Amino acid sequence: MIKNIVFDFGGVLTTIDTNRALSRFEALGVKNPEEYINSYCQKGPFFELENGDITAEEFCKALGNICNKEITHEEAKYAWCGFITEVHTEYLEFLQQLRPQYHLSVLSNTNPFIQSWARSPLFTPCNKSLDNYFDALFLSYQMKASKPGEEIYRKMLATGSMIAEETLFIDDSDKNLEAAAKAGIKTLKVENGEDWRDKLTQYLKGA
């Protein structure tokens, strides 16, 4: 019986566009940004930021070294937010129908730049932040662990007092879902930007 539903952020609750983020970082002065950035897991200081190994300020300094110029916090935030092209407010509102019956969480490889926007009233047109829709947020930079590493799933289950077999994880990455399944967590694959409401409803009916 499913008691906990965990959602990925980028690609599930929002539509992501990696090419737009690449373009923004390239405009800042990052040559070959694809060496650092992809849709699911970053490299170098980009990974260190999302893994919680460096702070936002330290990332700006590291990015400045790559670009050979000073990079402000707002410039870095603008580039990072290039990943997000659409927030699916209608999906988020749909989740409110599930909250009386299920514990809802987010598990995301993310960073303080994106989350400073997502966890503010600017996140949706109705002035609600990401926190308004979920019981818990499990964010890689705070947990100091990243998907698809096993540690982040173990930490999530322990911190959230969740039983793996009672937990459903929804993501658009096969690697992330495979890792969750190895931890005993139920999984549901969706595509970037897909309207997954019917798919989730059908899954829960059969669970």
N, C-alpha and C positions, 0 to 999 in steps of 0.2 A: 504494500500500500504506500503510495507516494504521499509524503507529508511536507517535503521541502522542494521548491522549484528554484533553480539557480540559473540565471541568465548571463550570457556574455554581454558586454556593452557594445563595442564596435562591431557592426555587421548584423546584430540582432535587435538591439533597442534603437540603434542608429544605422544609417547607411554610411559606409566608408568609401572613400576614394583615395587610394594610395598615391595615384599619379598627381593629384592636386597637392597633397602634402609634399611630395618630391619636388614639385615645381616651386613651392613656397620656400623650401629649404635651399633649393638651388638659387633662387633669387636673393637669398641672404648671403650667398657666397660659398655654399657647400658644393664642391666639385664631385660629380658622380655620387649623388646622395643615395642612390640605390645600393651602394656598398654598405650603408648603415641602416637602411629602412626597408621593411617589407610589410605585408598586410598583417602578419601575426606575431612576429618577434623581431626585435631590433638588434643592432650590433654596436660595439664600441660604447661611447658615452651615452648613446641613445638607449642601449640596453641597460647600462648602469643606472640611468635615471629611472627606468621603468621597474628595475629590480630593487630599487631602494638603496643602491650602493652609493649614490651621490645625490645631493640636494638640487633643487631648481637653480640656485645661485651657482653651484659648482658646474652644473650643466651649461649655463650661459657662458661661463669662463672657458669650458672645454670647446663649446661651439665657436666661441670667439677665436680660439687658437686654430680651429679648422678653417675658419673664414678669414683669418688674418685681420680681424677688426673687432671692435667691441660690439657685443650683442646684448640688447636690453631684454628684460623679462617679457615685456609686451611683444617684442619682435619674435621671441622664441614661442610665446603662447600663440601668436597668430599663425606661425608655421605649423605647430603641432595641431591646432584646431582645423587645419586644412584637411585632415583625415575625415572630418565629419561633414557630410553634405545634407543630411536630413535627420531630424529627431522624430521618431514615430509616436507622436503624442497619443494617437488613437489606440496604439498598442498598449501604451502605458496606462491609459484610462481603463482599458479592458482588464488589466491585471487587478484592478480594484474589486472586480467581481470574485476574484480568486482568494483575496487576502483573508476572508473569514475562515476559509478551509485550509489554506496552505501558508507555510512560512516562505516568503519570497526574498531572494537575495540576488546580488550581482557578484560575479567573479570575473575580473578583468585584468588583462595586462594593460596598464595605463600609467599616467604620470600626473604630477601636481598641476601642470599647465592645463591639461584637458579637464581635470576634475575641478579646478577652481572655477571653471565655467559651468560644468555639469552640476555642481553642487551649489549653484546659485539660482536666484529667480530668473536669470536670463536663459535657463535651460529650455523652458517651454513658453509659448505665448500666454499661458495662463499663470505665469509667474511661479511655477512650482519647480523645485530642484529635484535632482535624482533621488535624494533622500526621502522625499515625500511619497515615493511609490514603493519603497522596499523596506523590509524589516532589518536588513543588514547589507553592508557593502564590503566585499572582500577585494581589496585593491592591491595589485602587485607591489607597488612602491611602498605601501605601508606594511605589507606582509613580508617584504624582503625575499620574495620568491616569485617565480613566473611560470605560467603555462608554457609548454606542456610538462614541466618538471613535476615529479611526484610530490615534492614537498608542499606545494601550494594547495593541493587537494587535501592532504593530510591535515594541514593547518586549518583549512576551511572547515572540515568536518569536526575537528576538535574544538575550535573556537566557537562554532555555531551549535555545538552539542547535537550534531546531526548523525544519524545512522546512514551509512552509505546506501544500503538497499532501499531506504525510504526517501532517497534524494534523486531528483531528475535534473540533469545539467543540459542546457540548450546552448549550442555554439555553432559557428559556421566553419570551424576548422576540424578536419579529420584527425589531425595529430592531437589536438586538445581533447577531443572526444575519446580517442583511443586511450589516452592517459587516464581520463576520468573513469573509463570502464575498467581499467586495470585496478583502480582503487575500489571497485565494487559499486560505483555510482551508475545509475541508469542514465542513458543519453538519448538526445534527440537532435538530429542534424537539420539545420536550416541553411538557406543561402543568404548571402549578403543582401539586405534590404527586403527579403521575402516577408510577405504577410503570413505569419506563422500561427495566427489565432485559431483557425480551424484545425490545423495539424495538432496543436497542443490540446485542444478540446477533445479531439478524437483519441489522442494518446491517453489522456486522463480517464476517459470513459472506459478504456480497455485495461487500465492499470489495476 
